[in-house]
Every structure is written in C-alpha cells, then in structure tokens.
C-alpha cells in the first residue's frame, strides 16, 4: 500500500513539474522567434541603408564627373585661347 501512495504522490507532483517545464520551453521558443524576427528586420534595414548609400554615392560620383568634365572643357578653352593669343601676336609682329 505504501507503493500505491508513493506512486500517487509522484504522479501528483510530476504532472505540474512537466507543465512548468513545457511552459518554460514555450517561453524560450517565443523569445527565439522574436529574436529571429528582430534579426530579419535588422537585415532589411541594413539592406535599405546599403541601397540608399549606393544611390547617394552614385549621385555624388555623377556630380564629380560633371564637375571634372566642366573643368576639362574650361581648361581646353583656356588652352585654345592661349594659342589664339599667340597666333594673333605673331600676326601683329608680321604686320608691323
């Protein structure tokens, strides 16, 4: 009879302990799921940031290219004018 009473007591305490353990595991699973969702959102934000930075860098590069082209044209025009000045000075010398 003592064994039957002992079995009843063990079963009485085992079931709630199992329920507590299972609830703890479910809580861990919920936290893990939340962590995974947050990591996914972070990766999405990183990807958006990467795309925005690339677009910004492309725009900046286009500005630099246009500025360099403008400077190159200005330099070419300046060189052309220098030659024109030299040619006109040579023509003046010949005319005198």
PyMOL commands that set and color helices and strands:
alter all, ss='L'
color gray80, all
select helices_A, chain A and resi 2-95
alter helices_A, ss='H'
color red, helices_A
deselect
rebuild
show_as cartoon
